[in-house]
Every structure is written in structure tokens, then in C-alpha cells.
Amino acid sequence: MSYLRSTHLVEGIGDEVLYGIGAFLGILVPLVVYITNRGSEGAQNIHPDSEENVRSTREHVQATTRVRTNPGEIDCPVCLGNTQYGIETNCGHIFCGTCIITYWEHGTWLGAVRCPVCRQQVTLLLVHFTDEEQNQPSASKTEILNKIADYNRRFSGEPRP
């Protein structure tokens, strides 16, 4: 009886398994490279018929983009205007004082409100006034500060003094 020695590429693994893995990688690697390159070039390729439309749209957007005169100027997500007497929630979103207070007072809930942006429960309202708003006395500013103190007293979880 003769013992024939089989010649496998790797001892203990059938050659068909190694060929399968090689074929799989031979297909997968070029596919990944193609998808990666296509994704980065896709944003750059503009059809020649659309080049003029894209150029005019870009010019229009750049022309209508408002340059903020005050670096502290923030847009309110409720009224979509510049924040007036800004109030920051515990989740970090900033609203007009009157917008967030009106949202709280006219809501159908008895407890703390949920943030209009992220729906996290608002347990604390923080003053985020500009320097100009902070320095000028006004009745609306006093009313907003009183209502913020009332909200925080009710819902912040801090012990009462």
C-alpha cells in the first residue's frame, strides 16, 4: 500500500475554501474601491445642461445669506426670527424668551415642557441675553425674568429656599 501525500495550499484547509475566499476578496475589494471613488466624485460631476442652473443657484444662495451683524445673534427655532431676550434650555437649545414662555403657558401639560427641538424634558431655563439686552431696563425683560424664575422654581428639582 502506498501512501500518497496530498498537496494542499494550507495544511488542514481544503483548496476549494481558499479559492472561494480569494474569489470573494477579488470581487469585494474592487467593488469597495469603485463605490468609494464614485461617492467622492459624484458630488463634483454636474451635467453640462445643469451647470448654469447650479451656478445661478449658488450665486443666489450666497447673495441672500444674511451676514450676522452681531456674533451673539441666534435664530429662534419657534418664530424663526432673531432671538430676543434669549433663553437657553438644559438641552442647549436657545429660544426667544417670549416664545418658550408662551409655549410653556399655552401647553396642555401640567409638568415641565419638552424642548420643541429635541423633545427632551426641559427642567431648567437659563438666561442667554445679549449684552445690550442685559444692560437696558424694560418691562418685558423683567416679566421674562420673573417667569423664568417661576418655571425653574417649579421644575428644576432644586429645594425651595
Secondary structure as UniProt FT lines:
FT   TURN            11..12
FT   HELIX           15..42
FT   TURN            43..44
FT   HELIX           48..50
FT   HELIX           51..64
FT   TURN            71..72
FT   TURN            77..79
FT   STRAND          86..89
FT   TURN            90..91
FT   STRAND          94..96
FT   HELIX           97..105
FT   TURN            116..118
FT   STRAND          125..127
FT   HELIX           131..135
FT   HELIX           139..155
//
